[in-house]
Amino acid sequence: MEEKRFVYLDYNATTPLREEVAEEMIKYLNVGNPSSPHWSGREAKSALDSAREKIAELIEADIHEIIFNSGATEGNNTVIKGIVFYEMKKGRTPFIISTKVEHSSVLRPLEFAREMGAKVELIGVDSYGLPDPDDFRKAIKKNGKPSLISVMLVNNETGVIMPVEEIAKIAKENDVLFHTDIVQGVGKVRINLKEIGADFAVFSGHKIYGPKGIGVLFIRKQTPLEPLLHGGKQEDGLRAGTQNVSGAVGIAKALELCENEREEEMRRLRKIQRIFEEMILEIDGTKINGHPEFRIPTTSNVLFKGIEGETLLMALDLEGIAVSIGSACSAESKTPSHVLMAMGLSQEEAQSSIRFSFGLFTKEDDIYYTVEKIKKIVSRLRR
Ligand SMILES: Cc1ncc(COP(=O)(O)O)c(C=O)c1O
């Protein structure tokens, strides 16, 4: 019997842990508490410090600006709630401007902020998934100076690269703090937080072939923020709790590998994406959701007109091919993608769209295999 083939095309949901990363992490699974003032604690602290230095260097930040936490969900919650609590403590009404296509770990805290009495304005996007920076200027003119502007660097569902530098510039011109969720951009596009002009940025280890449950929150020096977790004085008092030392070692190693290989790897994946999209567009009623140019090489969101995305996903799963509908976090809720709806797709079109995301172990051959299976399934479903 032919062995079942497994193809993983869901790198935006999570990436496999790289062997080189696991090898580094194993050395630090059994270490002391980095806050302990003895040899065991010093060993752990030294590993943590080295990881912090490596990350700071790679994203052009200062070591004091790197906070380890559990991941981007925590990071986004910390920034948004931290600003809301800070403003409220000062007796002011928080006002945050963001976009309609952010990840749920930004949108849900914003909903919470609204319930707490904050003002929230969400900027829409065009049919390519891009917000117009001018809309941020207009929102400031209409509502006054916000406490924070938050815009993701790369959209997780479409791979669209957002004009964050331009929006951050508008934030700076108005003396407003700027936050960016860089989860889907790290390792794929060049990250220089100084150039972007970000005051806050977040990413997760498991999206860059590192471990799950570890993330980095960048906070520009002396930026006011109320911590989400209160307790010990770890992470400059901004994130209480004993640090995940092996996780920190892992995310630093993963980032280093991604950055060293980024340009060559993205060239390789751009070719894979081109082949995939050319072949997919040969199928009747298909369309790529997202901008043709401002898009990372690792994400293709495809509309299959008249086909239920859920059915296609399950049929592909039976063939050993892993893909997703929208983001992994909203997969269970079965609601149509808020990102695609914001881009003007109908509910039916949004539910007929599938996200394919490529990565380190994706080979050209996987693409031929996948498209061949899709063609067969689509023609069967359309019969
Ligand atoms: C853009 C974006 N932000 C935040 C997150 C949340 O990351 P985590 O689940 O690691 O907290 C994700 C995960 O899919 C994401 O894609």
PDBQT file of the ligand as one rigid body, heavy atoms in Angstrom, charges set to zero:
ROOT
HETATM    1  C1  LIG A 401      -0.963  38.432  13.730  1.00  0.00    +0.000 C 
HETATM    2  C2  LIG A 401      -1.034  37.608  14.969  1.00  0.00    +0.000 A 
HETATM    3  N1  LIG A 401      -1.023  38.201  16.166  1.00  0.00    +0.000 NA
HETATM    4  C3  LIG A 401      -1.087  37.513  17.308  1.00  0.00    +0.000 A 
HETATM    5  C4  LIG A 401      -1.160  36.143  17.306  1.00  0.00    +0.000 A 
HETATM    6  C5  LIG A 401      -1.244  35.413  18.619  1.00  0.00    +0.000 C 
HETATM    7  O1  LIG A 401      -0.091  34.669  18.835  1.00  0.00    +0.000 OA
HETATM    8  P1  LIG A 401      -0.046  33.569  20.025  1.00  0.00    +0.000 P 
HETATM    9  O2  LIG A 401      -1.139  32.603  19.729  1.00  0.00    +0.000 OA
HETATM   10  O3  LIG A 401       1.306  32.978  19.915  1.00  0.00    +0.000 OA
HETATM   11  O4  LIG A 401      -0.259  34.306  21.280  1.00  0.00    +0.000 OA
HETATM   12  C6  LIG A 401      -1.177  35.464  16.087  1.00  0.00    +0.000 A 
HETATM   13  C7  LIG A 401      -1.335  33.992  16.029  1.00  0.00    +0.000 C 
HETATM   14  O5  LIG A 401      -1.896  33.443  15.104  1.00  0.00    +0.000 OA
HETATM   15  C8  LIG A 401      -1.098  36.209  14.879  1.00  0.00    +0.000 A 
HETATM   16  O6  LIG A 401      -1.093  35.610  13.687  1.00  0.00    +0.000 OA
ENDROOT
TORSDOF 0
